[in-house]
Amino acid sequence: MVTSQALYLGFLGFLAVERLAELHLSSRNAAWAFARGGVEMGQGHYPIMAAFHTLFLGACATEVLFLDRAFPGALGWMALALAALAQGLRYWAVSTLGPRWNTRVIVVPGLAPVVGGPYRFLRHPNYVAVMMEMAVVPLIHGAWISAVLFSVGNALLLWVRIRAEERALGPLWADAFAGRPRFVPEVRRE
């Protein structure tokens, strides 16, 4: 009989494979950007961010296995639905950016900012997806310690990352996104 723990570990394995595919895409996109004069900035935080994201999946598995976390029923199903929503948002952001998407901060001079797709509503939809994942992926199987620790750690990393990214994107990007919220879309009433 397949247990909920085994299913959860399979889900984490799927996310790990997905992250490896994203790193491959990121490498290909970096080559595209550098071939067009792209400049990388904010390299100092990248190794920490990469290690943090790697530890995240391991921590989720470890907490579930060694602290014998049970599947939390309705909360687990809700967390799974939110994780799927986060994946959808991530893919929407990645596909909208196309070859400009990267796990690193690489800016190709002279390109107009991307303002379509989820970027119509938010400055950083990919980071919204990451924040959602850090909070809900652990909760799918009751790993609340991982949810809390990695959500806080991610907030600190994003504080550094977003400052570096926005600085690198420059005034043209700042003008295009002036008044657009970073994380929570505005509900306009007419």
Phi, psi and chi 1 to 4 in degrees:
 res  aa     phi    psi   chi1   chi2   chi3   chi4
   1 MET       -  135.3 -176.2  167.7  118.6      -
   2 VAL   -82.3  129.3  177.6      -      -      -
   3 THR   -93.7  165.2   65.9      -      -      -
   4 SER   -64.6  -32.6   63.8      -      -      -
   5 GLN   -62.6  -44.6  -82.6 -172.7  -14.7      -
   6 ALA   -63.1  -41.2      -      -      -      -
   7 LEU   -63.7  -41.3  -70.2  171.4      -      -
   8 TYR   -65.3  -43.5 -179.0   67.1      -      -
   9 LEU   -63.3  -36.2  -65.9  176.4      -      -
  10 GLY   -63.0  -41.0      -      -      -      -
  11 PHE   -62.3  -43.9  176.8   71.5      -      -
  12 LEU   -63.3  -37.7  -66.7  178.3      -      -
  13 GLY   -62.8  -41.4      -      -      -      -
  14 PHE   -59.1  -44.9  166.9   77.3      -      -
  15 LEU   -63.0  -37.6  -69.8 -179.7      -      -
  16 ALA   -63.7  -44.2      -      -      -      -
  17 VAL   -63.6  -41.2  168.9      -      -      -
  18 GLU   -60.4  -42.8 -179.0 -175.9   54.1      -
  19 ARG   -64.3  -38.5  -65.5  -55.8  177.0  -95.4
  20 LEU   -63.7  -40.4  -69.9  172.7      -      -
  21 ALA   -64.2  -38.2      -      -      -      -
  22 GLU   -65.3  -37.3  -73.0  174.8    1.5      -
  23 LEU   -65.0  -37.7  -72.2  174.3      -      -
  24 HIS   -64.0  -46.4  175.4   73.3      -      -
  25 LEU   -60.8  -42.5  176.2   62.0      -      -
  26 SER   -61.0  -42.3  175.5      -      -      -
  27 SER   -62.8  -43.8  178.3      -      -      -
  28 ARG   -63.3  -42.7 -167.5  174.2   71.9 -158.7
  29 ASN   -67.9  -33.5  -70.8  -10.5      -      -
  30 ALA   -64.0  -43.0      -      -      -      -
  31 ALA   -60.6  -41.6      -      -      -      -
  32 TRP   -59.6  -46.6  176.4   89.8      -      -
  33 ALA   -66.2  -45.3      -      -      -      -
  34 PHE   -65.0  -33.7  -71.1  135.8      -      -
  35 ALA   -66.2  -19.2      -      -      -      -
  36 ARG  -107.2   19.9  -73.9  155.9 -178.6   77.1
  37 GLY    86.6   16.4      -      -      -      -
  38 GLY   -58.9  145.8      -      -      -      -
  39 VAL  -120.9  129.9  177.3      -      -      -
  40 GLU   -93.6  137.2 -176.9  174.2    1.9      -
  41 MET  -134.1  161.9  -61.7  178.9 -167.8      -
  42 GLY    70.0   29.2      -      -      -      -
  43 GLN   -66.4  -23.4  -60.3   97.6  -44.7      -
  44 GLY   -60.7  -36.4      -      -      -      -
  45 HIS   -87.1  -14.6   70.1  -88.8      -      -
  46 TYR   -60.3  -47.4 -173.9   76.4      -      -
  47 PRO   -60.7  -35.2  -19.9   29.1      -      -
  48 ILE   -67.3  -43.3  -64.1  165.5      -      -
  49 MET   -63.8  -42.0 -168.8  173.5   76.7      -
  50 ALA   -63.7  -44.2      -      -      -      -
  51 ALA   -64.4  -41.0      -      -      -      -
  52 PHE   -59.9  -46.2 -178.6   82.0      -      -
  53 HIS   -67.9  -32.6  -78.0  -96.7      -      -
  54 THR   -68.2  -44.2  -58.4      -      -      -
  55 LEU   -64.2  -29.9  -72.4  171.9      -      -
  56 PHE   -55.7  -53.6  170.4   66.8      -      -
  57 LEU   -64.6  -39.2  -64.0  175.3      -      -
  58 GLY   -63.9  -39.7      -      -      -      -
  59 ALA   -65.6  -40.2      -      -      -      -
  60 CYS   -59.6  -48.4  -68.8      -      -      -
  61 ALA   -63.6  -44.1      -      -      -      -
  62 THR   -62.9  -44.8  -60.1      -      -      -
  63 GLU   -63.1  -43.2 -177.0  174.0  -10.6      -
  64 VAL   -65.1  -42.0  166.4      -      -      -
  65 LEU   -76.0  -48.5  -70.0  173.4      -      -
  66 PHE   -87.7  -22.1  -68.9  101.1      -      -
  67 LEU  -103.0    8.4  -64.0 -178.8      -      -
  68 ASP    49.3   51.9 -160.9   29.5      -      -
  69 ARG   -71.9  133.9  -61.2  -70.1 -168.5 -138.4
  70 ALA   -91.2  155.3      -      -      -      -
  71 PHE   -65.6  126.7  177.5   72.6      -      -
  72 PRO   -85.6   21.4   30.6  -33.6      -      -
  73 GLY    67.5 -125.9      -      -      -      -
  74 ALA   -57.9  -39.3      -      -      -      -
  75 LEU   -62.1  -40.4  175.9   63.3      -      -
  76 GLY   -64.4  -41.8      -      -      -      -
  77 TRP   -66.3  -39.1  -70.7  113.6      -      -
  78 MET   -64.9  -42.2 -173.0 -178.2  -34.2      -
  79 ALA   -63.3  -39.3      -      -      -      -
  80 LEU   -63.8  -42.1 -178.6   60.6      -      -
  81 ALA   -62.8  -41.3      -      -      -      -
  82 LEU   -68.2  -35.7  -70.7  171.2      -      -
  83 ALA   -63.9  -40.4      -      -      -      -
  84 ALA   -65.1  -40.4      -      -      -      -
  85 LEU   -61.7  -42.3 -176.5   65.9      -      -
  86 ALA   -61.2  -41.6      -      -      -      -
  87 GLN   -62.6  -41.9  -70.3  -59.4  -55.9      -
  88 GLY   -60.4  -43.7      -      -      -      -
  89 LEU   -64.6  -41.6  179.7   57.0      -      -
  90 ARG   -59.4  -49.6  174.5 -163.5  -62.4  -80.6
  91 TYR   -64.5  -36.0  -71.1  133.3      -      -
  92 TRP   -63.1  -45.5 -169.9   18.7      -      -
  93 ALA   -64.5  -45.7      -      -      -      -
  94 VAL   -62.8  -45.3  169.7      -      -      -
  95 SER   -69.3  -31.8   67.1      -      -      -
  96 THR   -67.5  -41.2  -61.2      -      -      -
  97 LEU   -74.4  -24.5  -69.8  176.3      -      -
  98 GLY    58.5 -132.1      -      -      -      -
  99 PRO   -70.0   -7.5   22.2  -30.2      -      -
 100 ARG   -80.2  -17.9  -66.0 -173.3 -164.6 -170.8
 101 TRP   -68.6  139.0  177.1   82.9      -      -
 102 ASN  -159.1  155.0 -150.6  -67.8      -      -
 103 THR   -81.2  -12.9   57.8      -      -      -
 104 ARG  -103.5  168.6  -62.8  176.3  175.5  -85.8
 105 VAL   -96.5   96.3  178.5      -      -      -
 106 ILE  -124.8  122.8  -57.0  172.7      -      -
 107 VAL  -115.7  129.1  176.8      -      -      -
 108 VAL   -93.4  115.1  177.9      -      -      -
 109 PRO   -59.7  140.6  -20.8   31.1      -      -
 110 GLY    91.0  -10.9      -      -      -      -
 111 LEU   -81.9  136.9  -67.8 -178.9      -      -
 112 ALA   -69.2  148.0      -      -      -      -
 113 PRO   -61.4  146.3  -17.9   28.0      -      -
 114 VAL   -82.2  119.9  174.1      -      -      -
 115 VAL  -122.6   10.8  -65.9      -      -      -
 116 GLY   -95.7 -171.6      -      -      -      -
 117 GLY    54.6 -138.4      -      -      -      -
 118 PRO   -69.8  -14.3   26.2  -33.9      -      -
 119 TYR   -72.7   -9.2  -64.2   90.8      -      -
 120 ARG   -66.8  -27.0  -70.2  178.6  -56.8 -156.5
 121 PHE  -108.1  -27.4  -49.2  106.6      -      -
 122 LEU  -140.7  153.6  -60.8  170.3      -      -
 123 ARG   -75.6  -35.5  -67.2 -178.4 -168.0 -172.8
 124 HIS  -134.9   64.4  -59.3  -70.1      -      -
 125 PRO   -63.6  -32.9   21.2  -31.2      -      -
 126 ASN   -63.0  -38.6 -169.1   61.3      -      -
 127 TYR   -72.0  -29.5  -63.1  144.0      -      -
 128 VAL   -62.0  -43.6  170.8      -      -      -
 129 ALA   -61.4  -42.1      -      -      -      -
 130 VAL   -64.6  -43.0  172.0      -      -      -
 131 MET   -60.8  -42.8  -72.7 -174.7  -77.3      -
 132 MET   -61.2  -45.4  -72.0  173.2   63.2      -
 133 GLU   -60.3  -46.0  -72.1  172.7  -16.9      -
 134 MET   -59.6  -33.6  -67.3  -72.6  167.5      -
 135 ALA   -81.7  -40.8      -      -      -      -
 136 VAL  -100.8  -28.4  -59.9      -      -      -
 137 VAL   -58.2  -44.5  166.0      -      -      -
 138 PRO   -64.5  -35.2  -19.4   29.9      -      -
 139 LEU   -72.1  -14.2  -65.2  179.3      -      -
 140 ILE   -56.1  -33.7  -69.0  169.6      -      -
 141 HIS  -126.7   31.6 -146.9  -77.0      -      -
 142 GLY    76.3   17.5      -      -      -      -
 143 ALA   -85.7   69.9      -      -      -      -
 144 TRP   -70.2  -29.9   63.4  -90.0      -      -
 145 ILE   -64.2  -45.3  -65.5  171.7      -      -
 146 SER   -61.8  -40.4  -65.3      -      -      -
 147 ALA   -59.6  -45.9      -      -      -      -
 148 VAL   -70.1  -52.0  169.7      -      -      -
 149 LEU   -62.7  -44.4  -67.6  178.7      -      -
 150 PHE   -76.7  -27.1  -78.5   88.2      -      -
 151 SER   -66.8  -43.1  -69.8      -      -      -
 152 VAL   -66.6  -47.2  170.1      -      -      -
 153 GLY   -60.5  -40.7      -      -      -      -
 154 ASN   -64.6  -39.1 -173.6   56.8      -      -
 155 ALA   -60.7  -40.8      -      -      -      -
 156 LEU   -66.7  -43.5  -65.3  171.8      -      -
 157 LEU   -63.0  -42.7  -85.1  172.1      -      -
 158 LEU   -66.7  -30.1  -75.4  179.9      -      -
 159 TRP   -59.8  -43.9 -177.4   77.1      -      -
 160 VAL   -71.4  -48.3  171.7      -      -      -
 161 ARG   -61.3  -47.6  170.6   65.3  172.9 -134.1
 162 ILE   -66.5  -38.5  -71.5  170.6      -      -
 163 ARG   -61.0  -44.3  -71.1  170.5   39.6  134.1
 164 ALA   -64.9  -42.6      -      -      -      -
 165 GLU   -67.1  -46.5 -171.1  171.3  -62.9      -
 166 GLU   -65.1  -36.6  -70.8 -175.9   -7.4      -
 167 ARG   -64.6  -42.6 -164.7  170.3   31.3 -108.4
 168 ALA   -67.0  -37.0      -      -      -      -
 169 LEU   -69.9  -26.1  -70.9  166.8      -      -
 170 GLY    80.0 -173.1      -      -      -      -
 171 PRO   -67.1  -32.5    9.0  -13.8      -      -
 172 LEU   -62.2  -44.5 -174.0   60.8      -      -
 173 TRP   -64.8  -45.3  179.9   88.9      -      -
 174 ALA   -59.0  -40.7      -      -      -      -
 175 ASP   -66.2  -42.4  -71.1  -16.2      -      -
 176 ALA   -65.5  -29.9      -      -      -      -
 177 PHE  -107.4    9.0  -77.2   84.8      -      -
 178 ALA   -58.9  130.5      -      -      -      -
 179 GLY    83.6   -7.7      -      -      -      -
 180 ARG   -89.9  130.9 -160.5  164.1  -52.8 -178.0
 181 PRO   -66.8  152.3   21.4  -27.4      -      -
 182 ARG   -72.7  -47.2  -82.0 -168.0  174.2   94.6
 183 PHE  -125.3  -31.6  -54.4  119.8      -      -
 184 VAL  -117.8  116.5  179.7      -      -      -
 185 PRO   -63.7  146.3    9.7  -11.1      -      -
 186 GLU   -82.7  143.7  -66.1  175.4  -13.5      -
 187 VAL   -99.9  114.7  177.4      -      -      -
 188 ARG   -93.1  132.9  -63.7 -179.6 -173.3 -152.0
 189 ARG  -105.7  133.8  -63.1  178.8 -168.0  179.6
 190 GLU  -121.0      -  -63.6 -174.8   34.1      -
